[in-house]
């Protein structure tokens, strides 16, 4: 058995949840916050057989997408007033961790 942690952008979370359910996976959703942009994410915890991991990751990948977002970078002091410059960063997609499960029970 494996445990998949999939951290997904909140914009993609409903689509990922629906696709996982349709594919027969049971997932627990947790609200989480990223450290870089401090934006809302959803973390899915999915327990599955080792043979099903690649399919589950494929379902997640097909239903989460990267997108660009413009953020203001750190202020730079120029003259009397601080100035910040917009920077385009890539957000979204999914970050996936797969770990072994020593024991799994559904009570």
Secondary structure, 3 states (H helix, E strand, C coil): CEEEEEEEEHHHHHHHHHHHHHCCCCEEEEEEECCCCCCEEEEEEEEECHHHHHHHHHHHHHCCCEEEEEEECCCEEECCEEECCEEEEEEECEEEEEEECCCCCCC
